[in-house]
Amino acid sequence: MRRVNKRTFEELVRENKSKLLEDQQEIERIELAIEERLEKRMLEKAE
């Protein structure tokens, strides 16, 4: 049985915060893409 390194609570918190930040940035990119598509569709319908 191999030994697993125990990570400190602070390390886990830091990793979670950076992952959360990455996820939030990805969500923003997706929201922007959706907004662009909606605008394009509305312009097409207006024509």
C-alpha distance matrix in Angstrom:
0.0 3.8 6.6 9.4 12.8 15.1 18.4 21.6 23.9 26.5 24.3 23.6 27.4 28.4 26.3 27.7 31.2 31.2 29.9 32.6 35.2 34.3 34.5 37.9 39.2 38.3 40.1 43.1 43.3 43.2 45.8 48.1 47.8 48.7 51.7 52.9 52.9 54.7 57.3 57.8 58.3 60.7 62.7 62.9 64.1 66.7 68.3
3.8 0.0 3.7 6.5 9.7 12.5 15.6 18.9 21.5 23.8 21.4 21.1 24.9 25.5 23.5 25.3 28.6 28.4 27.3 30.3 32.6 31.7 32.3 35.6 36.7 36.0 38.0 40.8 40.9 41.1 43.8 45.8 45.7 46.9 49.7 50.8 51.0 52.9 55.4 55.9 56.6 59.0 60.9 61.1 62.5 65.0 66.5
6.6 3.7 0.0 3.8 6.5 9.1 12.4 15.5 18.3 20.6 18.4 18.4 22.1 22.9 21.3 23.1 26.3 26.3 25.6 28.4 30.7 30.2 30.9 34.0 35.3 34.9 36.8 39.5 39.9 40.3 42.8 44.9 45.0 46.2 48.8 50.1 50.5 52.3 54.6 55.4 56.2 58.4 60.3 60.8 62.2 64.4 66.1
9.4 6.5 3.8 0.0 3.8 6.2 9.2 12.6 15.1 17.3 15.0 14.7 18.5 19.3 17.5 19.3 22.6 22.6 21.9 24.6 27.0 26.5 27.2 30.3 31.6 31.3 33.2 35.8 36.4 36.8 39.2 41.2 41.5 42.7 45.2 46.6 47.0 48.8 51.1 51.9 52.7 54.9 56.8 57.4 58.7 61.0 62.7
12.8 9.7 6.5 3.8 0.0 3.8 6.3 9.6 12.6 14.4 12.1 12.5 16.2 16.7 15.5 17.7 20.5 20.6 20.5 23.2 25.2 25.1 26.2 29.0 30.2 30.3 32.3 34.7 35.4 36.1 38.4 40.3 40.8 42.1 44.5 45.8 46.6 48.3 50.4 51.4 52.4 54.4 56.2 57.1 58.5 60.5 62.3
15.1 12.5 9.1 6.2 3.8 0.0 3.7 6.5 9.3 11.6 10.0 10.2 13.6 14.8 14.0 15.8 18.7 19.3 19.4 21.7 23.9 24.2 25.2 27.7 29.3 29.6 31.3 33.6 34.7 35.4 37.4 39.4 40.3 41.4 43.5 45.1 46.0 47.5 49.6 50.8 51.8 53.5 55.5 56.5 57.7 59.7 61.6
18.4 15.6 12.4 9.2 6.3 3.7 0.0 3.7 6.6 8.2 6.3 6.8 10.2 11.0 10.6 12.7 15.2 15.9 16.3 18.5 20.5 21.1 22.3 24.5 26.1 26.7 28.4 30.5 31.7 32.7 34.5 36.4 37.4 38.7 40.6 42.2 43.3 44.7 46.7 48.0 49.1 50.8 52.7 53.8 55.1 56.9 58.9
21.6 18.9 15.5 12.6 9.6 6.5 3.7 0.0 3.8 5.3 5.2 6.5 8.7 10.0 10.8 12.5 14.4 15.7 16.8 18.4 20.2 21.5 22.7 24.5 26.2 27.3 28.7 30.6 32.1 33.2 34.7 36.6 38.0 39.1 40.8 42.6 43.9 45.1 46.9 48.6 49.7 51.1 53.0 54.4 55.6 57.2 59.3
23.9 21.5 18.3 15.1 12.6 9.3 6.6 3.8 0.0 3.8 5.4 5.1 6.2 8.6 9.9 10.6 12.3 14.4 15.3 16.3 18.4 20.1 20.9 22.3 24.5 25.7 26.6 28.5 30.4 31.4 32.5 34.7 36.2 37.1 38.6 40.7 42.0 42.9 44.8 46.6 47.6 48.9 50.9 52.4 53.4 54.9 57.3
26.5 23.8 20.6 17.3 14.4 11.6 8.2 5.3 3.8 0.0 3.8 5.4 5.1 6.1 8.6 9.8 10.5 12.3 14.2 15.1 16.5 18.5 19.8 20.9 22.7 24.4 25.5 27.0 28.9 30.3 31.3 33.1 34.9 36.0 37.3 39.3 40.9 41.8 43.4 45.3 46.6 47.7 49.6 51.2 52.4 53.7 56.0
24.3 21.4 18.4 15.0 12.1 10.0 6.3 5.2 5.4 3.8 0.0 3.8 5.4 5.1 6.1 8.6 9.9 10.7 12.2 14.1 15.4 16.7 18.3 19.9 21.3 22.7 24.3 25.9 27.4 28.8 30.3 31.9 33.4 34.8 36.3 38.0 39.4 40.7 42.3 43.9 45.3 46.7 48.4 49.9 51.2 52.7 54.8
23.6 21.1 18.4 14.7 12.5 10.2 6.8 6.5 5.1 5.4 3.8 0.0 3.8 5.4 5.1 6.1 8.6 10.0 10.5 12.1 14.2 15.4 16.3 18.2 20.1 21.0 22.3 24.3 25.9 26.8 28.3 30.3 31.7 32.7 34.4 36.3 37.5 38.7 40.5 42.2 43.2 44.7 46.6 48.0 49.1 50.8 52.9
27.4 24.9 22.1 18.5 16.2 13.6 10.2 8.7 6.2 5.1 5.4 3.8 0.0 3.8 5.5 5.1 6.1 8.7 9.9 10.3 12.3 14.3 15.1 16.3 18.4 19.9 20.8 22.5 24.5 25.6 26.6 28.6 30.3 31.3 32.6 34.7 36.2 37.0 38.8 40.7 41.8 42.9 44.9 46.5 47.6 49.0 51.3
28.4 25.5 22.9 19.3 16.7 14.8 11.0 10.0 8.6 6.1 5.1 5.4 3.8 0.0 3.8 5.5 5.2 6.3 8.6 9.8 10.7 12.5 14.2 15.4 16.8 18.6 20.0 21.3 23.0 24.6 25.8 27.4 29.1 30.5 31.7 33.5 35.1 36.3 37.8 39.5 41.0 42.2 43.9 45.5 46.9 48.1 50.3
26.3 23.5 21.3 17.5 15.5 14.0 10.6 10.8 9.9 8.6 6.1 5.1 5.5 3.8 0.0 3.8 5.5 5.3 6.1 8.5 9.9 10.7 12.2 14.2 15.5 16.6 18.3 20.1 21.4 22.7 24.3 26.0 27.3 28.7 30.4 32.0 33.4 34.8 36.4 37.9 39.2 40.8 42.5 43.9 45.2 46.8 48.8
27.7 25.3 23.1 19.3 17.7 15.8 12.7 12.5 10.6 9.8 8.6 6.1 5.1 5.5 3.8 0.0 3.8 5.5 5.1 6.0 8.6 9.9 10.3 12.1 14.2 15.2 16.2 18.3 20.0 20.9 22.2 24.3 25.7 26.7 28.3 30.3 31.5 32.6 34.5 36.1 37.2 38.6 40.5 42.0 43.1 44.7 46.9
31.2 28.6 26.3 22.6 20.5 18.7 15.2 14.4 12.3 10.5 9.9 8.6 6.1 5.2 5.5 3.8 0.0 3.8 5.4 5.0 6.2 8.7 9.8 10.4 12.4 14.2 15.2 16.5 18.6 20.0 20.9 22.7 24.5 25.6 26.8 28.8 30.5 31.4 32.9 34.8 36.1 37.2 39.1 40.8 41.9 43.2 45.5
31.2 28.4 26.3 22.6 20.6 19.3 15.9 15.7 14.4 12.3 10.7 10.0 8.7 6.3 5.3 5.5 3.8 0.0 3.8 5.4 5.0 6.3 8.7 9.9 10.7 12.5 14.3 15.4 16.8 18.6 20.0 21.4 23.0 24.6 25.9 27.4 29.1 30.5 31.9 33.5 35.0 36.4 37.9 39.5 41.0 42.3 44.3
29.9 27.3 25.6 21.9 20.5 19.4 16.3 16.8 15.3 14.2 12.2 10.5 9.9 8.6 6.1 5.1 5.4 3.8 0.0 3.8 5.4 5.1 6.2 8.6 9.9 10.6 12.3 14.3 15.5 16.6 18.4 20.1 21.3 22.6 24.4 26.0 27.3 28.7 30.5 31.9 33.1 34.7 36.5 37.8 39.2 40.8 42.7
32.6 30.3 28.4 24.6 23.2 21.7 18.5 18.4 16.3 15.1 14.1 12.1 10.3 9.8 8.5 6.0 5.0 5.4 3.8 0.0 3.8 5.4 5.0 6.1 8.6 9.8 10.4 12.3 14.3 15.3 16.3 18.4 20.0 20.9 22.4 24.4 25.8 26.8 28.5 30.3 31.5 32.7 34.7 36.2 37.3 38.8 41.0
35.2 32.6 30.7 27.0 25.2 23.9 20.5 20.2 18.4 16.5 15.4 14.2 12.3 10.7 9.9 8.6 6.2 5.0 5.4 3.8 0.0 3.8 5.4 5.1 6.3 8.6 9.9 10.6 12.5 14.4 15.3 16.7 18.6 20.1 21.1 22.8 24.7 25.8 27.1 28.9 30.5 31.6 33.2 35.0 36.3 37.5 39.6
34.3 31.7 30.2 26.5 25.1 24.2 21.1 21.5 20.1 18.5 16.7 15.4 14.3 12.5 10.7 9.9 8.7 6.3 5.1 5.4 3.8 0.0 3.8 5.5 5.2 6.2 8.7 10.0 10.8 12.5 14.3 15.6 16.8 18.6 20.1 21.4 23.0 24.6 26.0 27.4 29.0 30.5 32.0 33.4 35.0 36.5 38.3
34.5 32.3 30.9 27.2 26.2 25.2 22.3 22.7 20.9 19.8 18.3 16.3 15.1 14.2 12.2 10.3 9.8 8.7 6.2 5.0 5.4 3.8 0.0 3.8 5.4 5.0 6.2 8.7 9.9 10.6 12.3 14.3 15.4 16.5 18.4 20.1 21.2 22.6 24.4 25.9 27.0 28.6 30.4 31.7 33.0 34.7 36.7
37.9 35.6 34.0 30.3 29.0 27.7 24.5 24.5 22.3 20.9 19.9 18.2 16.3 15.4 14.2 12.1 10.4 9.9 8.6 6.1 5.1 5.5 3.8 0.0 3.8 5.4 5.0 6.2 8.8 9.9 10.5 12.4 14.3 15.3 16.4 18.5 20.1 21.0 22.5 24.4 25.7 26.8 28.7 30.4 31.5 32.8 35.1
39.2 36.7 35.3 31.6 30.2 29.3 26.1 26.2 24.5 22.7 21.3 20.1 18.4 16.8 15.5 14.2 12.4 10.7 9.9 8.6 6.3 5.2 5.4 3.8 0.0 3.8 5.4 5.1 6.4 8.8 9.9 10.7 12.6 14.4 15.4 16.7 18.7 20.1 21.2 22.8 24.6 25.9 27.3 29.0 30.5 31.7 33.7
38.3 36.0 34.9 31.3 30.3 29.6 26.7 27.3 25.7 24.4 22.7 21.0 19.9 18.6 16.6 15.2 14.2 12.5 10.6 9.8 8.6 6.2 5.0 5.4 3.8 0.0 3.8 5.4 5.1 6.3 8.7 10.0 10.8 12.5 14.4 15.5 16.8 18.6 20.2 21.4 22.8 24.5 26.1 27.3 28.9 30.5 32.3
40.1 38.0 36.8 33.2 32.3 31.3 28.4 28.7 26.6 25.5 24.3 22.3 20.8 20.0 18.3 16.2 15.2 14.3 12.3 10.4 9.9 8.7 6.2 5.0 5.4 3.8 0.0 3.8 5.4 5.1 6.1 8.6 9.9 10.5 12.3 14.3 15.4 16.4 18.4 20.0 21.1 22.5 24.4 25.8 27.0 28.5 30.7
43.1 40.8 39.5 35.8 34.7 33.6 30.5 30.6 28.5 27.0 25.9 24.3 22.5 21.3 20.1 18.3 16.5 15.4 14.3 12.3 10.6 10.0 8.7 6.2 5.1 5.4 3.8 0.0 3.8 5.4 5.1 6.2 8.6 9.9 10.5 12.3 14.3 15.3 16.5 18.4 20.0 21.0 22.6 24.4 25.8 26.9 29.0
43.3 40.9 39.9 36.4 35.4 34.7 31.7 32.1 30.4 28.9 27.4 25.9 24.5 23.0 21.4 20.0 18.6 16.8 15.5 14.3 12.5 10.8 9.9 8.8 6.4 5.1 5.4 3.8 0.0 3.8 5.5 5.2 6.3 8.7 10.0 10.7 12.5 14.4 15.5 16.7 18.5 20.1 21.3 22.8 24.6 25.9 27.6
43.2 41.1 40.3 36.8 36.1 35.4 32.7 33.2 31.4 30.3 28.8 26.8 25.6 24.6 22.7 20.9 20.0 18.6 16.6 15.3 14.4 12.5 10.6 9.9 8.8 6.3 5.1 5.4 3.8 0.0 3.8 5.4 5.1 6.2 8.7 9.9 10.7 12.4 14.3 15.4 16.6 18.4 20.1 21.2 22.7 24.4 26.2
45.8 43.8 42.8 39.2 38.4 37.4 34.5 34.7 32.5 31.3 30.3 28.3 26.6 25.8 24.3 22.2 20.9 20.0 18.4 16.3 15.3 14.3 12.3 10.5 9.9 8.7 6.1 5.1 5.5 3.8 0.0 3.8 5.4 5.1 6.2 8.6 9.9 10.5 12.3 14.2 15.3 16.4 18.4 20.0 21.1 22.5 24.7
48.1 45.8 44.9 41.2 40.3 39.4 36.4 36.6 34.7 33.1 31.9 30.3 28.6 27.4 26.0 24.3 22.7 21.4 20.1 18.4 16.7 15.6 14.3 12.4 10.7 10.0 8.6 6.2 5.2 5.4 3.8 0.0 3.8 5.4 5.1 6.2 8.7 9.9 10.6 12.3 14.2 15.3 16.6 18.4 20.0 21.1 23.0
47.8 45.7 45.0 41.5 40.8 40.3 37.4 38.0 36.2 34.9 33.4 31.7 30.3 29.1 27.3 25.7 24.5 23.0 21.3 20.0 18.6 16.8 15.4 14.3 12.6 10.8 9.9 8.6 6.3 5.1 5.4 3.8 0.0 3.8 5.5 5.1 6.3 8.7 10.0 10.6 12.4 14.3 15.5 16.6 18.5 20.1 21.6
48.7 46.9 46.2 42.7 42.1 41.4 38.7 39.1 37.1 36.0 34.8 32.7 31.3 30.5 28.7 26.7 25.6 24.6 22.6 20.9 20.1 18.6 16.5 15.3 14.4 12.5 10.5 9.9 8.7 6.2 5.1 5.4 3.8 0.0 3.8 5.4 5.1 6.2 8.6 9.9 10.5 12.3 14.3 15.3 16.5 18.3 20.3
51.7 49.7 48.8 45.2 44.5 43.5 40.6 40.8 38.6 37.3 36.3 34.4 32.6 31.7 30.4 28.3 26.8 25.9 24.4 22.4 21.1 20.1 18.4 16.4 15.4 14.4 12.3 10.5 10.0 8.7 6.2 5.1 5.5 3.8 0.0 3.8 5.4 5.1 6.2 8.6 9.8 10.5 12.3 14.2 15.3 16.4 18.7
52.9 50.8 50.1 46.6 45.8 45.1 42.2 42.6 40.7 39.3 38.0 36.3 34.7 33.5 32.0 30.3 28.8 27.4 26.0 24.4 22.8 21.4 20.1 18.5 16.7 15.5 14.3 12.3 10.7 9.9 8.6 6.2 5.1 5.4 3.8 0.0 3.8 5.5 5.2 6.2 8.6 9.9 10.6 12.4 14.3 15.4 16.9
52.9 51.0 50.5 47.0 46.6 46.0 43.3 43.9 42.0 40.9 39.4 37.5 36.2 35.1 33.4 31.5 30.5 29.1 27.3 25.8 24.7 23.0 21.2 20.1 18.7 16.8 15.4 14.3 12.5 10.7 9.9 8.7 6.3 5.1 5.4 3.8 0.0 3.8 5.4 5.0 6.1 8.6 9.9 10.5 12.3 14.2 15.7
54.7 52.9 52.3 48.8 48.3 47.5 44.7 45.1 42.9 41.8 40.7 38.7 37.0 36.3 34.8 32.6 31.4 30.5 28.7 26.8 25.8 24.6 22.6 21.0 20.1 18.6 16.4 15.3 14.4 12.4 10.5 9.9 8.7 6.2 5.1 5.5 3.8 0.0 3.8 5.4 5.1 6.1 8.6 9.8 10.5 12.2 14.5
57.3 55.4 54.6 51.1 50.4 49.6 46.7 46.9 44.8 43.4 42.3 40.5 38.8 37.8 36.4 34.5 32.9 31.9 30.5 28.5 27.1 26.0 24.4 22.5 21.2 20.2 18.4 16.5 15.5 14.3 12.3 10.6 10.0 8.6 6.2 5.2 5.4 3.8 0.0 3.8 5.4 5.1 6.2 8.6 9.9 10.5 12.6
57.8 55.9 55.4 51.9 51.4 50.8 48.0 48.6 46.6 45.3 43.9 42.2 40.7 39.5 37.9 36.1 34.8 33.5 31.9 30.3 28.9 27.4 25.9 24.4 22.8 21.4 20.0 18.4 16.7 15.4 14.2 12.3 10.6 9.9 8.6 6.2 5.0 5.4 3.8 0.0 3.8 5.5 5.2 6.2 8.7 9.9 11.0
58.3 56.6 56.2 52.7 52.4 51.8 49.1 49.7 47.6 46.6 45.3 43.2 41.8 41.0 39.2 37.2 36.1 35.0 33.1 31.5 30.5 29.0 27.0 25.7 24.6 22.8 21.1 20.0 18.5 16.6 15.3 14.2 12.4 10.5 9.8 8.6 6.1 5.1 5.4 3.8 0.0 3.8 5.4 5.1 6.2 8.6 10.1
60.7 59.0 58.4 54.9 54.4 53.5 50.8 51.1 48.9 47.7 46.7 44.7 42.9 42.2 40.8 38.6 37.2 36.4 34.7 32.7 31.6 30.5 28.6 26.8 25.9 24.5 22.5 21.0 20.1 18.4 16.4 15.3 14.3 12.3 10.5 9.9 8.6 6.1 5.1 5.5 3.8 0.0 3.8 5.4 5.1 6.2 8.8
62.7 60.9 60.3 56.8 56.2 55.5 52.7 53.0 50.9 49.6 48.4 46.6 44.9 43.9 42.5 40.5 39.1 37.9 36.5 34.7 33.2 32.0 30.4 28.7 27.3 26.1 24.4 22.6 21.3 20.1 18.4 16.6 15.5 14.3 12.3 10.6 9.9 8.6 6.2 5.2 5.4 3.8 0.0 3.8 5.4 5.0 6.5
62.9 61.1 60.8 57.4 57.1 56.5 53.8 54.4 52.4 51.2 49.9 48.0 46.5 45.5 43.9 42.0 40.8 39.5 37.8 36.2 35.0 33.4 31.7 30.4 29.0 27.3 25.8 24.4 22.8 21.2 20.0 18.4 16.6 15.3 14.2 12.4 10.5 9.8 8.6 6.2 5.1 5.4 3.8 0.0 3.8 5.4 5.4
64.1 62.5 62.2 58.7 58.5 57.7 55.1 55.6 53.4 52.4 51.2 49.1 47.6 46.9 45.2 43.1 41.9 41.0 39.2 37.3 36.3 35.0 33.0 31.5 30.5 28.9 27.0 25.8 24.6 22.7 21.1 20.0 18.5 16.5 15.3 14.3 12.3 10.5 9.9 8.7 6.2 5.1 5.4 3.8 0.0 3.8 5.5
66.7 65.0 64.4 61.0 60.5 59.7 56.9 57.2 54.9 53.7 52.7 50.8 49.0 48.1 46.8 44.7 43.2 42.3 40.8 38.8 37.5 36.5 34.7 32.8 31.7 30.5 28.5 26.9 25.9 24.4 22.5 21.1 20.1 18.3 16.4 15.4 14.2 12.2 10.5 9.9 8.6 6.2 5.0 5.4 3.8 0.0 3.8
68.3 66.5 66.1 62.7 62.3 61.6 58.9 59.3 57.3 56.0 54.8 52.9 51.3 50.3 48.8 46.9 45.5 44.3 42.7 41.0 39.6 38.3 36.7 35.1 33.7 32.3 30.7 29.0 27.6 26.2 24.7 23.0 21.6 20.3 18.7 16.9 15.7 14.5 12.6 11.0 10.1 8.8 6.5 5.4 5.5 3.8 0.0
